[in-house]
Amino acid sequence: MSRNYQIRDIVDRVGTGDAFAAGLICGLTSLSGPQEALEFATAASCLKHSIPGDLPLLTVAEVKGLFGGSGSGRVQR
């Protein structure tokens, strides 16, 4: 199980599943273990809700910022 996020002000749901899958693959290949990979994937999917369009235009640092504790649920740029 991963951390639970409350998503408010959804901009676009399209691409959130793809963002999760990509985050999981990225996490499994570059992070320390399966739990951290799951947290990374969940955070990527959560952040994608705030981005219009199909592409999750996120950096690794932005995703790690959310699952690491920033908790805003929005991309910080």
N, CA, C, O and CB atoms as a CASP TS submission, in Angstrom:
PFRMAT TS
TARGET T0000
AUTHOR 0000-0000-0000
METHOD Language model
MODEL 1
PARENT N/A
ATOM      1  N   MET     1       0.840  -1.184   0.000  1.00  0.00           N
ATOM      2  CA  MET     1       0.000   0.000   0.000  1.00  0.00           C
ATOM      3  C   MET     1       0.880   1.240   0.000  1.00  0.00           C
ATOM      4  O   MET     1       1.989   1.247   0.533  1.00  0.00           O
ATOM      5  CB  MET     1      -0.953   0.002   1.214  1.00  0.00           C
ATOM      6  N   SER     2       0.349   2.280  -0.612  1.00  0.00           N
ATOM      7  CA  SER     2       1.095   3.536  -0.673  1.00  0.00           C
ATOM      8  C   SER     2       0.373   4.601   0.140  1.00  0.00           C
ATOM      9  O   SER     2      -0.733   4.397   0.639  1.00  0.00           O
ATOM     10  CB  SER     2       1.275   4.000  -2.138  1.00  0.00           C
ATOM     11  N   ARG     3       1.029   5.721   0.250  1.00  0.00           N
ATOM     12  CA  ARG     3       0.444   6.888   0.898  1.00  0.00           C
ATOM     13  C   ARG     3      -0.827   7.304   0.153  1.00  0.00           C
ATOM     14  O   ARG     3      -0.927   7.123  -1.061  1.00  0.00           O
ATOM     15  CB  ARG     3       1.464   8.060   0.947  1.00  0.00           C
ATOM     16  N   ASN     4      -1.769   7.845   0.863  1.00  0.00           N
ATOM     17  CA  ASN     4      -3.032   8.306   0.295  1.00  0.00           C
ATOM     18  C   ASN     4      -2.958   9.811   0.061  1.00  0.00           C
ATOM     19  O   ASN     4      -2.549  10.561   0.947  1.00  0.00           O
ATOM     20  CB  ASN     4      -4.225   7.950   1.227  1.00  0.00           C
ATOM     21  N   TYR     5      -3.352  10.252  -1.131  1.00  0.00           N
ATOM     22  CA  TYR     5      -3.350  11.678  -1.471  1.00  0.00           C
ATOM     23  C   TYR     5      -4.775  12.156  -1.689  1.00  0.00           C
ATOM     24  O   TYR     5      -5.569  11.460  -2.321  1.00  0.00           O
ATOM     25  CB  TYR     5      -2.491  11.948  -2.731  1.00  0.00           C
ATOM     26  N   GLN     6      -5.104  13.309  -1.187  1.00  0.00           N
ATOM     27  CA  GLN     6      -6.368  13.974  -1.473  1.00  0.00           C
ATOM     28  C   GLN     6      -6.126  14.901  -2.654  1.00  0.00           C
ATOM     29  O   GLN     6      -5.387  15.879  -2.542  1.00  0.00           O
ATOM     30  CB  GLN     6      -6.914  14.760  -0.221  1.00  0.00           C
ATOM     31  N   ILE     7      -6.748  14.591  -3.781  1.00  0.00           N
ATOM     32  CA  ILE     7      -6.528  15.382  -4.990  1.00  0.00           C
ATOM     33  C   ILE     7      -7.672  16.367  -5.138  1.00  0.00           C
ATOM     34  O   ILE     7      -8.836  15.977  -5.240  1.00  0.00           O
ATOM     35  CB  ILE     7      -6.411  14.473  -6.250  1.00  0.00           C
ATOM     36  N   ARG     8      -7.333  17.636  -5.150  1.00  0.00           N
ATOM     37  CA  ARG     8      -8.315  18.697  -5.328  1.00  0.00           C
ATOM     38  C   ARG     8      -7.997  19.435  -6.627  1.00  0.00           C
ATOM     39  O   ARG     8      -6.860  19.417  -7.099  1.00  0.00           O
ATOM     40  CB  ARG     8      -8.317  19.676  -4.109  1.00  0.00           C
ATOM     41  N   ASP     9      -8.993  20.072  -7.189  1.00  0.00           N
ATOM     42  CA  ASP     9      -8.793  20.878  -8.398  1.00  0.00           C
ATOM     43  C   ASP     9      -8.144  20.075  -9.526  1.00  0.00           C
ATOM     44  O   ASP     9      -7.096  20.457 -10.047  1.00  0.00           O
ATOM     45  CB  ASP     9      -7.935  22.096  -8.077  1.00  0.00           C
ATOM     46  N   ILE    10      -8.770  18.975  -9.893  1.00  0.00           N
ATOM     47  CA  ILE    10      -8.257  18.138 -10.974  1.00  0.00           C
ATOM     48  C   ILE    10      -8.343  18.897 -12.290  1.00  0.00           C
ATOM     49  O   ILE    10      -9.403  19.411 -12.649  1.00  0.00           O
ATOM     50  CB  ILE    10      -9.041  16.805 -11.062  1.00  0.00           C
ATOM     51  N   VAL    11      -7.238  18.967 -12.999  1.00  0.00           N
ATOM     52  CA  VAL    11      -7.165  19.639 -14.292  1.00  0.00           C
ATOM     53  C   VAL    11      -7.483  18.657 -15.414  1.00  0.00           C
ATOM     54  O   VAL    11      -8.241  18.980 -16.328  1.00  0.00           O
ATOM     55  CB  VAL    11      -5.774  20.264 -14.502  1.00  0.00           C
ATOM     56  N   ASP    12      -6.905  17.461 -15.346  1.00  0.00           N
ATOM     57  CA  ASP    12      -7.090  16.466 -16.400  1.00  0.00           C
ATOM     58  C   ASP    12      -6.761  15.085 -15.847  1.00  0.00           C
ATOM     59  O   ASP    12      -5.711  14.890 -15.235  1.00  0.00           O
ATOM     60  CB  ASP    12      -6.206  16.790 -17.636  1.00  0.00           C
ATOM     61  N   ARG    13      -7.652  14.134 -16.063  1.00  0.00           N
ATOM     62  CA  ARG    13      -7.408  12.757 -15.617  1.00  0.00           C
ATOM     63  C   ARG    13      -6.702  11.916 -16.672  1.00  0.00           C
ATOM     64  O   ARG    13      -6.135  10.870 -16.354  1.00  0.00           O
ATOM     65  CB  ARG    13      -8.716  12.097 -15.240  1.00  0.00           C
ATOM     66  N   VAL    14      -6.731  12.364 -17.923  1.00  0.00           N
ATOM     67  CA  VAL    14      -6.137  11.596 -19.015  1.00  0.00           C
ATOM     68  C   VAL    14      -4.633  11.466 -18.790  1.00  0.00           C
ATOM     69  O   VAL    14      -3.941  12.454 -18.544  1.00  0.00           O
ATOM     70  CB  VAL    14      -6.430  12.264 -20.385  1.00  0.00           C
ATOM     71  N   GLY    15      -4.148  10.252 -18.876  1.00  0.00           N
ATOM     72  CA  GLY    15      -2.715  10.007 -18.727  1.00  0.00           C
ATOM     73  C   GLY    15      -2.272   9.648 -17.330  1.00  0.00           C
ATOM     74  O   GLY    15      -1.087   9.386 -17.119  1.00  0.00           O
ATOM     75  N   THR    16      -3.182   9.625 -16.358  1.00  0.00           N
ATOM     76  CA  THR    16      -2.757   9.327 -14.984  1.00  0.00           C
ATOM     77  C   THR    16      -2.327   7.878 -14.815  1.00  0.00           C
ATOM     78  O   THR    16      -1.401   7.589 -14.057  1.00  0.00           O
ATOM     79  CB  THR    16      -3.880   9.639 -14.011  1.00  0.00           C
ATOM     80  N   GLY    17      -2.993   6.965 -15.518  1.00  0.00           N
ATOM     81  CA  GLY    17      -2.579   5.556 -15.463  1.00  0.00           C
ATOM     82  C   GLY    17      -1.218   5.350 -16.105  1.00  0.00           C
ATOM     83  O   GLY    17      -0.391   4.587 -15.606  1.00  0.00           O
ATOM     84  N   ASP    18      -0.996   6.039 -17.213  1.00  0.00           N
ATOM     85  CA  ASP    18       0.309   5.965 -17.865  1.00  0.00           C
ATOM     86  C   ASP    18       1.395   6.556 -16.973  1.00  0.00           C
ATOM     87  O   ASP    18       2.507   6.032 -16.913  1.00  0.00           O
ATOM     88  CB  ASP    18       0.277   6.696 -19.214  1.00  0.00           C
ATOM     89  N   ALA    19       1.072   7.643 -16.282  1.00  0.00           N
ATOM     90  CA  ALA    19       2.036   8.260 -15.369  1.00  0.00           C
ATOM     91  C   ALA    19       2.375   7.299 -14.234  1.00  0.00           C
ATOM     92  O   ALA    19       3.528   7.217 -13.811  1.00  0.00           O
ATOM     93  CB  ALA    19       1.481   9.586 -14.802  1.00  0.00           C
ATOM     94  N   PHE    20       1.369   6.569 -13.738  1.00  0.00           N
ATOM     95  CA  PHE    20       1.618   5.579 -12.684  1.00  0.00           C
ATOM     96  C   PHE    20       2.542   4.481 -13.202  1.00  0.00           C
ATOM     97  O   PHE    20       3.530   4.134 -12.556  1.00  0.00           O
ATOM     98  CB  PHE    20       0.286   4.968 -12.177  1.00  0.00           C
ATOM     99  N   ALA    21       2.209   3.932 -14.382  1.00  0.00           N
ATOM    100  CA  ALA    21       3.023   2.850 -14.944  1.00  0.00           C
ATOM    101  C   ALA    21       4.460   3.306 -15.195  1.00  0.00           C
ATOM    102  O   ALA    21       5.408   2.593 -14.866  1.00  0.00           O
ATOM    103  CB  ALA    21       2.400   2.339 -16.251  1.00  0.00           C
ATOM    104  N   ALA    22       4.617   4.487 -15.776  1.00  0.00           N
ATOM    105  CA  ALA    22       5.961   5.007 -16.031  1.00  0.00           C
ATOM    106  C   ALA    22       6.705   5.252 -14.721  1.00  0.00           C
ATOM    107  O   ALA    22       7.899   4.972 -14.616  1.00  0.00           O
ATOM    108  CB  ALA    22       5.888   6.305 -16.851  1.00  0.00           C
ATOM    109  N   GLY    23       5.996   5.773 -13.732  1.00  0.00           N
ATOM    110  CA  GLY    23       6.620   6.002 -12.431  1.00  0.00           C
ATOM    111  C   GLY    23       7.058   4.716 -11.769  1.00  0.00           C
ATOM    112  O   GLY    23       8.109   4.664 -11.130  1.00  0.00           O
ATOM    113  N   LEU    24       6.249   3.671 -11.922  1.00  0.00           N
ATOM    114  CA  LEU    24       6.604   2.385 -11.324  1.00  0.00           C
ATOM    115  C   LEU    24       7.838   1.796 -12.004  1.00  0.00           C
ATOM    116  O   LEU    24       8.743   1.297 -11.335  1.00  0.00           O
ATOM    117  CB  LEU    24       5.425   1.403 -11.420  1.00  0.00           C
ATOM    118  N   ILE    25       7.869   1.856 -13.323  1.00  0.00           N
ATOM    119  CA  ILE    25       9.039   1.354 -14.052  1.00  0.00           C
ATOM    120  C   ILE    25      10.286   2.154 -13.672  1.00  0.00           C
ATOM    121  O   ILE    25      11.343   1.583 -13.402  1.00  0.00           O
ATOM    122  CB  ILE    25       8.800   1.425 -15.582  1.00  0.00           C
ATOM    123  N   CYS    26      10.151   3.467 -13.654  1.00  0.00           N
ATOM    124  CA  CYS    26      11.280   4.320 -13.262  1.00  0.00           C
ATOM    125  C   CYS    26      11.733   3.994 -11.841  1.00  0.00           C
ATOM    126  O   CYS    26      12.927   3.863 -11.571  1.00  0.00           O
ATOM    127  CB  CYS    26      10.896   5.812 -13.369  1.00  0.00           C
ATOM    128  N   GLY    27      10.771   3.869 -10.949  1.00  0.00           N
ATOM    129  CA  GLY    27      11.102   3.587  -9.560  1.00  0.00           C
ATOM    130  C   GLY    27      11.763   2.241  -9.362  1.00  0.00           C
ATOM    131  O   GLY    27      12.720   2.125  -8.597  1.00  0.00           O
ATOM    132  N   LEU    28      11.260   1.216 -10.048  1.00  0.00           N
ATOM    133  CA  LEU    28      11.828  -0.127  -9.901  1.00  0.00           C
ATOM    134  C   LEU    28      13.244  -0.218 -10.455  1.00  0.00           C
ATOM    135  O   LEU    28      14.045  -1.033  -9.998  1.00  0.00           O
ATOM    136  CB  LEU    28      10.944  -1.146 -10.596  1.00  0.00           C
ATOM    137  N   THR    29      13.549   0.619 -11.437  1.00  0.00           N
ATOM    138  CA  THR    29      14.886   0.560 -12.033  1.00  0.00           C
ATOM    139  C   THR    29      15.889   1.515 -11.397  1.00  0.00           C
ATOM    140  O   THR    29      17.095   1.366 -11.591  1.00  0.00           O
ATOM    141  CB  THR    29      14.793   0.855 -13.495  1.00  0.00           C
ATOM    142  N   SER    30      15.396   2.502 -10.633  1.00  0.00           N
ATOM    143  CA  SER    30      16.364   3.498 -10.141  1.00  0.00           C
ATOM    144  C   SER    30      16.265   3.819  -8.654  1.00  0.00           C
ATOM    145  O   SER    30      17.111   4.549  -8.137  1.00  0.00           O
ATOM    146  CB  SER    30      16.195   4.757 -10.904  1.00  0.00           C
ATOM    147  N   LEU    31      15.271   3.302  -7.953  1.00  0.00           N
ATOM    148  CA  LEU    31      15.135   3.618  -6.530  1.00  0.00           C
ATOM    149  C   LEU    31      15.520   2.421  -5.678  1.00  0.00           C
ATOM    150  O   LEU    31      15.874   1.368  -6.209  1.00  0.00           O
ATOM    151  CB  LEU    31      13.698   4.058  -6.206  1.00  0.00           C
ATOM    152  N   SER    32      15.454   2.571  -4.368  1.00  0.00           N
ATOM    153  CA  SER    32      16.029   1.580  -3.464  1.00  0.00           C
ATOM    154  C   SER    32      15.207   0.319  -3.250  1.00  0.00           C
ATOM    155  O   SER    32      15.744  -0.668  -2.747  1.00  0.00           O
ATOM    156  CB  SER    32      16.259   2.203  -2.169  1.00  0.00           C
ATOM    157  N   GLY    33      13.929   0.307  -3.609  1.00  0.00           N
ATOM    158  CA  GLY    33      13.156  -0.907  -3.393  1.00  0.00           C
ATOM    159  C   GLY    33      11.730  -0.780  -3.876  1.00  0.00           C
ATOM    160  O   GLY    33      11.320   0.286  -4.335  1.00  0.00           O
ATOM    161  N   PRO    34      10.967  -1.860  -3.777  1.00  0.00           N
ATOM    162  CA  PRO    34       9.605  -1.846  -4.309  1.00  0.00           C
ATOM    163  C   PRO    34       8.661  -0.860  -3.617  1.00  0.00           C
ATOM    164  O   PRO    34       7.799  -0.284  -4.280  1.00  0.00           O
ATOM    165  CB  PRO    34       9.031  -3.212  -4.211  1.00  0.00           C
ATOM    166  N   GLN    35       8.795  -0.655  -2.329  1.00  0.00           N
ATOM    167  CA  GLN    35       7.915   0.297  -1.644  1.00  0.00           C
ATOM    168  C   GLN    35       8.185   1.724  -2.105  1.00  0.00           C
ATOM    169  O   GLN    35       7.253   2.491  -2.345  1.00  0.00           O
ATOM    170  CB  GLN    35       8.095   0.194  -0.124  1.00  0.00           C
ATOM    171  N   GLU    36       9.453   2.075  -2.226  1.00  0.00           N
ATOM    172  CA  GLU    36       9.794   3.414  -2.712  1.00  0.00           C
ATOM    173  C   GLU    36       9.338   3.589  -4.163  1.00  0.00           C
ATOM    174  O   GLU    36       8.896   4.673  -4.546  1.00  0.00           O
ATOM    175  CB  GLU    36      11.317   3.663  -2.593  1.00  0.00           C
ATOM    176  N   ALA    37       9.442   2.534  -4.968  1.00  0.00           N
ATOM    177  CA  ALA    37       8.970   2.589  -6.358  1.00  0.00           C
ATOM    178  C   ALA    37       7.460   2.806  -6.399  1.00  0.00           C
ATOM    179  O   ALA    37       6.972   3.580  -7.222  1.00  0.00           O
ATOM    180  CB  ALA    37       9.344   1.290  -7.114  1.00  0.00           C
ATOM    181  N   LEU    38       6.719   2.134  -5.524  1.00  0.00           N
ATOM    182  CA  LEU    38       5.266   2.314  -5.462  1.00  0.00           C
ATOM    183  C   LEU    38       4.913   3.739  -5.045  1.00  0.00           C
ATOM    184  O   LEU    38       4.017   4.349  -5.628  1.00  0.00           O
ATOM    185  CB  LEU    38       4.639   1.305  -4.484  1.00  0.00           C
ATOM    186  N   GLU    39       5.600   4.267  -4.053  1.00  0.00           N
ATOM    187  CA  GLU    39       5.350   5.644  -3.616  1.00  0.00           C
ATOM    188  C   GLU    39       5.643   6.641  -4.740  1.00  0.00           C
ATOM    189  O   GLU    39       4.911   7.613  -4.929  1.00  0.00           O
ATOM    190  CB  GLU    39       6.205   5.975  -2.380  1.00  0.00           C
ATOM    191  N   PHE    40       6.711   6.389  -5.471  1.00  0.00           N
ATOM    192  CA  PHE    40       7.074   7.251  -6.594  1.00  0.00           C
ATOM    193  C   PHE    40       5.983   7.218  -7.661  1.00  0.00           C
ATOM    194  O   PHE    40       5.579   8.264  -8.169  1.00  0.00           O
ATOM    195  CB  PHE    40       8.429   6.819  -7.195  1.00  0.00           C
ATOM    196  N   ALA    41       5.504   6.022  -8.003  1.00  0.00           N
ATOM    197  CA  ALA    41       4.462   5.870  -9.022  1.00  0.00           C
ATOM    198  C   ALA    41       3.167   6.545  -8.600  1.00  0.00           C
ATOM    199  O   ALA    41       2.520   7.206  -9.412  1.00  0.00           O
ATOM    200  CB  ALA    41       4.206   4.394  -9.305  1.00  0.00           C
ATOM    201  N   THR    42       2.788   6.389  -7.354  1.00  0.00           N
ATOM    202  CA  THR    42       1.559   7.003  -6.850  1.00  0.00           C
ATOM    203  C   THR    42       1.666   8.522  -6.878  1.00  0.00           C
ATOM    204  O   THR    42       0.720   9.209  -7.264  1.00  0.00           O
ATOM    205  CB  THR    42       1.260   6.519  -5.422  1.00  0.00           C
ATOM    206  N   ALA    43       2.806   9.038  -6.473  1.00  0.00           N
ATOM    207  CA  ALA    43       3.010  10.492  -6.492  1.00  0.00           C
ATOM    208  C   ALA    43       2.996  11.029  -7.924  1.00  0.00           C
ATOM    209  O   ALA    43       2.442  12.100  -8.173  1.00  0.00           O
ATOM    210  CB  ALA    43       4.340  10.856  -5.804  1.00  0.00           C
ATOM    211  N   ALA    44       3.596  10.302  -8.864  1.00  0.00           N
ATOM    212  CA  ALA    44       3.596  10.734 -10.265  1.00  0.00           C
ATOM    213  C   ALA    44       2.174  10.788 -10.807  1.00  0.00           C
ATOM    214  O   ALA    44       1.804  11.732 -11.505  1.00  0.00           O
ATOM    215  CB  ALA    44       4.456   9.788 -11.126  1.00  0.00           C
ATOM    216  N   SER    45       1.389   9.785 -10.486  1.00  0.00           N
ATOM    217  CA  SER    45      -0.005   9.756 -10.933  1.00  0.00           C
ATOM    218  C   SER    45      -0.803  10.891 -10.312  1.00  0.00           C
ATOM    219  O   SER    45      -1.620  11.519 -10.985  1.00  0.00           O
ATOM    220  CB  SER    45      -0.650   8.413 -10.587  1.00  0.00           C
ATOM    221  N   CYS    46      -0.573  11.152  -9.045  1.00  0.00           N
ATOM    222  CA  CYS    46      -1.256  12.246  -8.353  1.00  0.00           C
ATOM    223  C   CYS    46      -0.920  13.592  -8.992  1.00  0.00           C
ATOM    224  O   CYS    46      -1.813  14.398  -9.252  1.00  0.00           O
ATOM    225  CB  CYS    46      -0.877  12.259  -6.864  1.00  0.00           C
ATOM    226  N   LEU    47       0.351  13.830  -9.242  1.00  0.00           N
ATOM    227  CA  LEU    47       0.773  15.093  -9.849  1.00  0.00           C
ATOM    228  C   LEU    47       0.222  15.252 -11.258  1.00  0.00           C
ATOM    229  O   LEU    47      -0.097  16.366 -11.675  1.00  0.00           O
ATOM    230  CB  LEU    47       2.291  15.182  -9.876  1.00  0.00           C
ATOM    231  N   LYS    48       0.106  14.156 -11.992  1.00  0.00           N
ATOM    232  CA  LYS    48      -0.399  14.233 -13.365  1.00  0.00           C
ATOM    233  C   LYS    48      -1.810  14.817 -13.401  1.00  0.00           C
ATOM    234  O   LYS    48      -2.187  15.427 -14.402  1.00  0.00           O
ATOM    235  CB  LYS    48      -0.387  12.844 -14.017  1.00  0.00           C
ATOM    236  N   HIS    49      -2.588  14.649 -12.353  1.00  0.00           N
ATOM    237  CA  HIS    49      -3.940  15.214 -12.300  1.00  0.00           C
ATOM    238  C   HIS    49      -3.928  16.735 -12.426  1.00  0.00           C
ATOM    239  O   HIS    49      -4.948  17.329 -12.775  1.00  0.00           O
ATOM    240  CB  HIS    49      -4.625  14.811 -10.999  1.00  0.00           C
ATOM    241  N   SER    50      -2.795  17.373 -12.149  1.00  0.00           N
ATOM    242  CA  SER    50      -2.714  18.838 -12.185  1.00  0.00           C
ATOM    243  C   SER    50      -2.112  19.363 -13.488  1.00  0.00           C
ATOM    244  O   SER    50      -1.861  20.562 -13.614  1.00  0.00           O
ATOM    245  CB  SER    50      -1.893  19.336 -11.012  1.00  0.00           C
ATOM    246  N   ILE    51      -1.880  18.476 -14.458  1.00  0.00           N
ATOM    247  CA  ILE    51      -1.247  18.852 -15.715  1.00  0.00           C
ATOM    248  C   ILE    51      -2.212  18.569 -16.866  1.00  0.00           C
ATOM    249  O   ILE    51      -2.664  17.434 -17.017  1.00  0.00           O
ATOM    250  CB  ILE    51       0.093  18.089 -15.915  1.00  0.00           C
ATOM    251  N   PRO    52      -2.538  19.580 -17.684  1.00  0.00           N
ATOM    252  CA  PRO    52      -3.425  19.326 -18.821  1.00  0.00           C
ATOM    253  C   PRO    52      -2.731  18.490 -19.906  1.00  0.00           C
ATOM    254  O   PRO    52      -1.520  18.587 -20.109  1.00  0.00           O
ATOM    255  CB  PRO    52      -3.912  20.655 -19.415  1.00  0.00           C
ATOM    256  N   GLY    53      -3.519  17.681 -20.585  1.00  0.00           N
ATOM    257  CA  GLY    53      -2.991  16.872 -21.675  1.00  0.00           C
ATOM    258  C   GLY    53      -2.588  15.487 -21.227  1.00  0.00           C
ATOM    259  O   GLY    53      -2.718  15.130 -20.056  1.00  0.00           O
ATOM    260  N   ASP    54      -2.095  14.711 -22.179  1.00  0.00           N
ATOM    261  CA  ASP    54      -1.797  13.304 -21.947  1.00  0.00           C
ATOM    262  C   ASP    54      -0.410  13.052 -21.371  1.00  0.00           C
ATOM    263  O   ASP    54      -0.175  12.003 -20.771  1.00  0.00           O
ATOM    264  CB  ASP    54      -1.941  12.553 -23.219  1.00  0.00           C
ATOM    265  N   LEU    55       0.504  13.984 -21.542  1.00  0.00           N
ATOM    266  CA  LEU    55       1.886  13.748 -21.124  1.00  0.00           C
ATOM    267  C   LEU    55       2.143  14.229 -19.703  1.00  0.00           C
ATOM    268  O   LEU    55       1.808  15.361 -19.354  1.00  0.00           O
ATOM    269  CB  LEU    55       2.845  14.435 -22.078  1.00  0.00           C
ATOM    270  N   PRO    56       2.740  13.366 -18.884  1.00  0.00           N
ATOM    271  CA  PRO    56       3.104  13.794 -17.528  1.00  0.00           C
ATOM    272  C   PRO    56       4.437  14.537 -17.552  1.00  0.00           C
ATOM    273  O   PRO    56       5.496  13.934 -17.381  1.00  0.00           O
ATOM    274  CB  PRO    56       3.184  12.578 -16.570  1.00  0.00           C
ATOM    275  N   LEU    57       4.376  15.829 -17.763  1.00  0.00           N
ATOM    276  CA  LEU    57       5.600  16.633 -17.851  1.00  0.00           C
ATOM    277  C   LEU    57       6.117  16.922 -16.449  1.00  0.00           C
ATOM    278  O   LEU    57       5.924  18.009 -15.905  1.00  0.00           O
ATOM    279  CB  LEU    57       5.344  17.960 -18.623  1.00  0.00           C
ATOM    280  N   LEU    58       6.777  15.924 -15.882  1.00  0.00           N
ATOM    281  CA  LEU    58       7.278  15.985 -14.506  1.00  0.00           C
ATOM    282  C   LEU    58       8.757  15.644 -14.480  1.00  0.00           C
ATOM    283  O   LEU    58       9.258  14.915 -15.336  1.00  0.00           O
ATOM    284  CB  LEU    58       6.488  15.026 -13.585  1.00  0.00           C
ATOM    285  N   THR    59       9.442  16.179 -13.493  1.00  0.00           N
ATOM    286  CA  THR    59      10.823  15.762 -13.260  1.00  0.00           C
ATOM    287  C   THR    59      10.845  14.794 -12.091  1.00  0.00           C
ATOM    288  O   THR    59       9.915  14.753 -11.285  1.00  0.00           O
ATOM    289  CB  THR    59      11.747  16.987 -12.986  1.00  0.00           C
ATOM    290  N   VAL    60      11.904  14.022 -12.006  1.00  0.00           N
ATOM    291  CA  VAL    60      12.079  13.106 -10.884  1.00  0.00           C
ATOM    292  C   VAL    60      12.068  13.888  -9.571  1.00  0.00           C
ATOM    293  O   VAL    60      11.493  13.434  -8.581  1.00  0.00           O
ATOM    294  CB  VAL    60      13.395  12.305 -11.030  1.00  0.00           C
ATOM    295  N   ALA    61      12.701  15.057  -9.563  1.00  0.00           N
ATOM    296  CA  ALA    61      12.752  15.879  -8.346  1.00  0.00           C
ATOM    297  C   ALA    61      11.355  16.319  -7.907  1.00  0.00           C
ATOM    298  O   ALA    61      11.068  16.339  -6.710  1.00  0.00           O
ATOM    299  CB  ALA    61      13.639  17.112  -8.574  1.00  0.00           C
ATOM    300  N   GLU    62      10.476  16.674  -8.861  1.00  0.00           N
ATOM    301  CA  GLU    62       9.114  17.084  -8.514  1.00  0.00           C
ATOM    302  C   GLU    62       8.340  15.934  -7.888  1.00  0.00           C
ATOM    303  O   GLU    62       7.625  16.121  -6.904  1.00  0.00           O
ATOM    304  CB  GLU    62       8.378  17.598  -9.754  1.00  0.00           C
ATOM    305  N   VAL    63       8.485  14.744  -8.461  1.00  0.00           N
ATOM    306  CA  VAL    63       7.774  13.581  -7.920  1.00  0.00           C
ATOM    307  C   VAL    63       8.326  13.221  -6.547  1.00  0.00           C
ATOM    308  O   VAL    63       7.559  12.968  -5.618  1.00  0.00           O
ATOM    309  CB  VAL    63       7.888  12.372  -8.878  1.00  0.00           C
ATOM    310  N   LYS    64       9.639  13.196  -6.409  1.00  0.00           N
ATOM    311  CA  LYS    64      10.241  12.897  -5.103  1.00  0.00           C
ATOM    312  C   LYS    64       9.857  13.947  -4.073  1.00  0.00           C
ATOM    313  O   LYS    64       9.715  13.629  -2.892  1.00  0.00           O
ATOM    314  CB  LYS    64      11.770  12.814  -5.219  1.00  0.00           C
ATOM    315  N   GLY    65       9.685  15.198  -4.501  1.00  0.00           N
ATOM    316  CA  GLY    65       9.265  16.256  -3.584  1.00  0.00           C
ATOM    317  C   GLY    65       7.896  15.976  -2.992  1.00  0.00           C
ATOM    318  O   GLY    65       7.659  16.258  -1.817  1.00  0.00           O
ATOM    319  N   LEU    66       6.994  15.424  -3.790  1.00  0.00           N
ATOM    320  CA  LEU    66       5.661  15.121  -3.279  1.00  0.00           C
ATOM    321  C   LEU    66       5.692  13.920  -2.352  1.00  0.00           C
ATOM    322  O   LEU    66       5.188  14.004  -1.232  1.00  0.00           O
ATOM    323  CB  LEU    66       4.692  14.869  -4.429  1.00  0.00           C
ATOM    324  N   PHE    67       6.263  12.812  -2.777  1.00  0.00           N
ATOM    325  CA  PHE    67       6.229  11.646  -1.889  1.00  0.00           C
ATOM    326  C   PHE    67       7.217  11.765  -0.762  1.00  0.00           C
ATOM    327  O   PHE    67       7.136  11.014   0.211  1.00  0.00           O
ATOM    328  CB  PHE    67       6.504  10.385  -2.663  1.00  0.00           C
ATOM    329  N   GLY    68       8.151  12.693  -0.866  1.00  0.00           N
ATOM    330  CA  GLY    68       9.091  12.940   0.214  1.00  0.00           C
ATOM    331  C   GLY    68       8.567  13.864   1.283  1.00  0.00           C
ATOM    332  O   GLY    68       9.207  14.034   2.321  1.00  0.00           O
ATOM    333  N   GLY    69       7.397  14.474   1.049  1.00  0.00           N
ATOM    334  CA  GLY    69       6.820  15.268   2.110  1.00  0.00           C
ATOM    335  C   GLY    69       6.292  16.636   1.779  1.00  0.00           C
ATOM    336  O   GLY    69       5.718  17.276   2.660  1.00  0.00           O
ATOM    337  N   SER    70       6.449  17.141   0.545  1.00  0.00           N
ATOM    338  CA  SER    70       5.933  18.482   0.290  1.00  0.00           C
ATOM    339  C   SER    70       4.417  18.524   0.413  1.00  0.00           C
ATOM    340  O   SER    70       3.858  19.505   0.903  1.00  0.00           O
ATOM    341  CB  SER    70       6.358  18.959  -1.094  1.00  0.00           C
ATOM    342  N   GLY    71       3.747  17.455  -0.035  1.00  0.00           N
ATOM    343  CA  GLY    71       2.335  17.273   0.214  1.00  0.00           C
ATOM    344  C   GLY    71       1.367  18.240  -0.435  1.00  0.00           C
ATOM    345  O   GLY    71       0.172  18.192  -0.144  1.00  0.00           O
ATOM    346  N   SER    72       1.845  19.114  -1.304  1.00  0.00           N
ATOM    347  CA  SER    72       0.931  20.098  -1.886  1.00  0.00           C
ATOM    348  C   SER    72       0.036  19.484  -2.943  1.00  0.00           C
ATOM    349  O   SER    72      -1.071  19.970  -3.175  1.00  0.00           O
ATOM    350  CB  SER    72       1.711  21.247  -2.485  1.00  0.00           C
ATOM    351  N   GLY    73       0.505  18.406  -3.597  1.00  0.00           N
ATOM    352  CA  GLY    73      -0.273  17.812  -4.666  1.00  0.00           C
ATOM    353  C   GLY    73      -0.214  18.597  -5.967  1.00  0.00           C
ATOM    354  O   GLY    73      -0.929  18.268  -6.914  1.00  0.00           O
ATOM    355  N   ARG    74       0.608  19.613  -6.033  1.00  0.00           N
ATOM    356  CA  ARG    74       0.740  20.424  -7.237  1.00  0.00           C
ATOM    357  C   ARG    74       2.202  20.429  -7.659  1.00  0.00           C
ATOM    358  O   ARG    74       3.102  20.269  -6.834  1.00  0.00           O
ATOM    359  CB  ARG    74       0.221  21.875  -7.002  1.00  0.00           C
ATOM    360  N   VAL    75       2.422  20.613  -8.944  1.00  0.00           N
ATOM    361  CA  VAL    75       3.783  20.738  -9.439  1.00  0.00           C
ATOM    362  C   VAL    75       4.344  22.067  -8.980  1.00  0.00           C
ATOM    363  O   VAL    75       3.721  23.110  -9.181  1.00  0.00           O
ATOM    364  CB  VAL    75       3.836  20.616 -10.983  1.00  0.00           C
ATOM    365  N   GLN    76       5.518  22.039  -8.365  1.00  0.00           N
ATOM    366  CA  GLN    76       6.172  23.255  -7.876  1.00  0.00           C
ATOM    367  C   GLN    76       7.217  23.687  -8.885  1.00  0.00           C
ATOM    368  O   GLN    76       8.257  23.041  -9.011  1.00  0.00           O
ATOM    369  CB  GLN    76       6.817  23.029  -6.479  1.00  0.00           C
ATOM    370  N   ARG    77       6.956  24.785  -9.615  1.00  0.00           N
ATOM    371  CA  ARG    77       7.940  25.242 -10.607  1.00  0.00           C
ATOM    372  C   ARG    77       8.243  26.696 -10.368  1.00  0.00           C
ATOM    373  O   ARG    77       9.047  27.286 -11.090  1.00  0.00           O
ATOM    374  CB  ARG    77       7.431  25.029 -12.053  1.00  0.00           C
TER
END
